[in-house]
């Protein structure tokens, strides 16, 4: 009976020690985050990264997405990409992590990976405005107008009176040979920007 009591007390003490250690880790992590915000505010991005680096092996979304952002601010795009990728793996439906990952990949000019990430975002949120518009724009710049069309169509359905949307939709339609539809979009664009001159030749405005 005595041995059992001693064993029970030992287990209880171990549990309390574990809880205390976990709490200490939380305090240290919060302190590191706090200091990283101070250093970021003062534009000391390398120092802010150092603040959190001891916790880089902690497999949590918050640490990786924070380190990703700080590395992005410090123009360390490859390091930022590593942390954003890890954050995405830890929280696959996180739009904030995927958008950060996209900006980082764009800085590295890895456009095919940018496209892949935008498509994942649209899979999560089919009407995501920025993902649809930017995919349409990327395909337009590649002269792949057929691929651009469904994305700009989704964007226009959600934002029918937006200059960037109707302007891009007009040029996509124009390059697909749908001149009448293109002109309709250009006329809407002129309601939003009446002094715009880029459509003069097409609309035969003198």
Backbone torsions as a table, in degrees:
resi	resn	phi	psi	omega
1	UNK	NA	-43.5	-179.8
2	UNK	-62.7	-42.9	179.6
3	UNK	-62.7	-39.5	179.1
4	UNK	-64.3	-39.1	180.0
5	UNK	-65.7	-43.4	178.4
6	UNK	-62.2	-42.2	179.9
7	UNK	-63.9	-42.0	179.9
8	UNK	-63.2	-43.2	180.0
9	UNK	-65.5	-37.4	178.7
10	UNK	-64.2	-43.0	178.2
11	UNK	-63.8	-40.0	178.8
12	UNK	-63.4	-42.6	178.6
13	UNK	-64.0	-39.7	178.4
14	UNK	-62.6	-42.0	-179.6
15	UNK	-63.9	-43.7	179.2
16	UNK	-63.9	-38.9	178.4
17	UNK	-63.6	-40.5	179.7
18	UNK	-63.9	-43.4	-179.9
19	UNK	-64.1	-43.0	179.7
20	UNK	-62.3	-42.8	179.9
21	UNK	-63.6	-42.1	179.7
22	UNK	-63.1	-41.0	178.9
23	UNK	-64.6	-40.3	177.6
24	UNK	-61.7	-41.5	177.9
25	UNK	-62.3	-39.9	178.4
26	UNK	-63.9	-42.7	178.6
27	UNK	-61.7	-44.5	179.4
28	UNK	-63.7	-39.4	-179.8
29	UNK	-67.1	-44.3	178.1
30	UNK	-62.0	-39.7	178.7
31	UNK	-63.3	-40.4	179.1
32	UNK	-66.2	-41.5	176.9
33	UNK	-62.2	-45.6	-179.3
34	UNK	-58.5	-46.0	-179.9
35	UNK	-66.4	-34.3	179.2
36	UNK	-66.1	-33.6	177.2
37	UNK	-67.5	-39.8	178.2
38	UNK	-62.4	-47.1	-178.8
39	UNK	-66.9	-37.7	177.3
40	UNK	-63.7	-43.1	179.5
41	UNK	-58.2	-35.4	179.6
42	UNK	-88.9	10.8	177.6
43	UNK	64.1	23.4	176.6
44	UNK	-95.7	72.7	-172.3
45	UNK	-67.3	-39.9	179.5
46	UNK	-61.8	-40.4	178.6
47	UNK	-67.6	-39.1	178.6
48	UNK	-63.3	-36.5	176.6
49	UNK	-66.0	-42.4	178.5
50	UNK	-60.2	-35.4	-179.4
51	UNK	-58.6	-36.7	-174.8
52	UNK	-101.5	-11.8	-177.0
53	UNK	-55.0	-38.3	178.3
54	UNK	-60.1	-17.9	-178.7
55	UNK	-103.6	8.3	-176.9
56	UNK	-62.8	-26.0	179.6
57	UNK	-83.5	-4.4	175.5
58	UNK	-77.3	120.2	-171.3
59	UNK	-82.7	64.3	180.0
60	UNK	-124.0	147.6	-179.9
61	UNK	-58.5	-45.8	-172.9
62	UNK	-60.6	-42.1	-179.8
63	UNK	-65.8	-46.1	-176.5
64	UNK	-69.5	-38.9	-178.9
65	UNK	-70.6	-32.3	176.9
66	UNK	-69.7	-45.2	177.5
67	UNK	-64.0	-35.7	177.6
68	UNK	-61.0	-48.7	-179.3
69	UNK	-61.9	-44.2	-179.0
70	UNK	-65.0	-40.0	177.0
71	UNK	-66.7	-35.7	176.0
72	UNK	-62.5	-46.6	178.2
73	UNK	-61.6	-31.7	-179.3
74	UNK	-86.9	7.6	178.8
75	UNK	63.3	23.6	175.0
76	UNK	-96.6	74.1	-169.0
77	UNK	-67.9	-35.2	178.5
78	UNK	-65.6	-42.4	177.0
79	UNK	-66.4	-40.1	178.0
80	UNK	-60.4	-42.5	-179.4
81	UNK	-62.3	-38.8	179.3
82	UNK	-61.5	-45.5	-178.6
83	UNK	-72.2	-38.3	177.3
84	UNK	-64.5	-40.1	178.3
85	UNK	-61.2	-41.3	178.6
86	UNK	-66.2	-40.8	178.7
87	UNK	-62.1	-40.6	178.5
88	UNK	-64.9	-38.4	177.7
89	UNK	-64.9	-36.2	-178.7
90	UNK	-77.8	-28.5	179.9
91	UNK	-139.0	78.9	-172.7
92	UNK	-57.8	-24.7	-179.1
93	UNK	-99.1	9.9	179.5
94	UNK	-75.1	111.9	178.9
95	UNK	-73.9	-33.0	-179.5
96	UNK	-64.0	-40.6	179.9
97	UNK	-68.8	-42.0	-179.0
98	UNK	-67.1	-37.8	177.6
99	UNK	-66.3	-41.2	175.9
100	UNK	-61.8	-40.9	177.8
101	UNK	-61.6	-40.8	179.4
102	UNK	-62.5	-46.9	179.8
103	UNK	-61.6	-36.9	178.3
104	UNK	-67.7	-45.0	178.1
105	UNK	-63.3	-36.3	177.6
106	UNK	-65.0	-39.2	177.5
107	UNK	-63.7	-29.4	177.1
108	UNK	-88.6	0.0	-179.7
109	UNK	58.7	36.7	176.4
110	UNK	-98.1	73.4	-168.1
111	UNK	-68.6	-33.1	178.4
112	UNK	-65.0	-37.3	177.0
113	UNK	-70.8	-33.1	175.0
114	UNK	-60.8	-46.3	179.0
115	UNK	-59.2	-44.7	-179.7
116	UNK	-58.9	-43.9	-178.6
117	UNK	-68.5	-38.8	177.0
118	UNK	-62.7	-38.4	179.5
119	UNK	-67.3	-35.5	175.9
120	UNK	-64.3	-42.4	178.8
121	UNK	-60.2	-43.2	179.1
122	UNK	-66.3	-31.1	174.5
123	UNK	-64.4	-33.1	177.8
124	UNK	-81.0	-43.4	-177.4
125	UNK	-134.2	91.7	-173.3
126	UNK	-57.1	-27.0	-178.2
127	UNK	-104.1	18.7	179.5
128	UNK	-57.5	115.0	-170.4
129	UNK	-61.0	-53.0	-175.5
130	UNK	-64.7	-39.9	-179.9
131	UNK	-63.7	-46.0	-179.7
132	UNK	-65.7	-45.4	-178.8
133	UNK	-64.7	-47.3	-176.6
134	UNK	-68.0	-34.0	174.8
135	UNK	-64.4	-43.7	177.7
136	UNK	-59.8	-42.1	-178.5
137	UNK	-66.6	-42.0	178.5
138	UNK	-60.9	-47.4	179.8
139	UNK	-66.2	-35.9	177.0
140	UNK	-62.0	-45.8	179.7
141	UNK	-65.5	-21.1	175.7
142	UNK	-91.0	2.9	-177.0
143	UNK	61.7	25.5	176.2
144	UNK	-101.1	74.4	-170.7
145	UNK	-69.2	-32.1	179.1
146	UNK	-65.3	-40.1	178.5
147	UNK	-70.5	-30.6	-179.3
148	UNK	-71.7	-31.6	-170.3
149	UNK	-56.8	-50.6	-176.9
150	UNK	-62.9	-31.5	-178.4
151	UNK	-74.5	-41.4	177.5
152	UNK	-70.6	-30.1	177.0
153	UNK	-63.9	-42.2	177.5
154	UNK	-63.4	-42.6	179.8
155	UNK	-62.6	-45.6	-178.7
156	UNK	-64.4	-36.2	178.5
157	UNK	-61.9	-34.5	-179.4
158	UNK	-86.4	-32.4	-177.8
159	UNK	-131.6	73.0	-174.2
160	UNK	-70.9	-16.9	-178.8
161	UNK	-124.3	60.6	-179.8
162	UNK	-128.0	127.0	-172.9
163	UNK	-58.8	-49.6	-178.2
164	UNK	-58.2	-40.5	-178.9
165	UNK	-67.0	-51.8	-176.9
166	UNK	-70.1	-32.2	177.0
167	UNK	-63.5	-50.4	-179.1
168	UNK	-66.1	-40.3	177.9
169	UNK	-59.9	-40.2	178.8
170	UNK	-61.9	-45.8	-179.0
171	UNK	-69.5	-34.5	176.4
172	UNK	-65.3	-46.7	177.5
173	UNK	-61.6	-41.5	-179.3
174	UNK	-60.3	-44.8	-178.3
175	UNK	-74.6	-16.4	174.1
176	UNK	-88.5	-0.7	177.9
177	UNK	88.8	5.5	178.9
178	UNK	-91.6	73.2	-172.2
179	UNK	-63.2	-42.3	-177.8
180	UNK	-62.9	-43.8	178.3
181	UNK	-66.6	-37.8	178.1
182	UNK	-61.5	-45.8	-180.0
183	UNK	-61.7	-38.3	177.6
184	UNK	-59.5	-41.9	178.2
185	UNK	-69.6	-38.9	179.5
186	UNK	-63.7	-36.4	178.1
187	UNK	-66.5	-35.9	175.4
188	UNK	-66.8	-38.9	179.0
189	UNK	-62.0	-35.8	-179.8
190	UNK	-70.9	-23.4	173.7
191	UNK	-71.0	-28.9	179.2
192	UNK	-86.7	-30.2	179.3
193	UNK	-139.2	79.3	-172.1
194	UNK	-58.9	-24.3	-177.7
195	UNK	-94.0	6.2	-179.2
196	UNK	-62.9	132.8	-176.1
197	UNK	-107.4	-8.7	-172.0
198	UNK	-66.9	-15.8	-178.4
199	UNK	-100.1	0.6	-172.4
200	UNK	-55.6	-46.4	-178.4
201	UNK	-63.8	-43.2	-177.9
202	UNK	-67.4	-41.4	-178.9
203	UNK	-86.6	-2.6	-179.7
204	UNK	56.1	43.7	177.7
205	UNK	-94.9	126.6	-178.8
206	UNK	-93.5	NA	NA
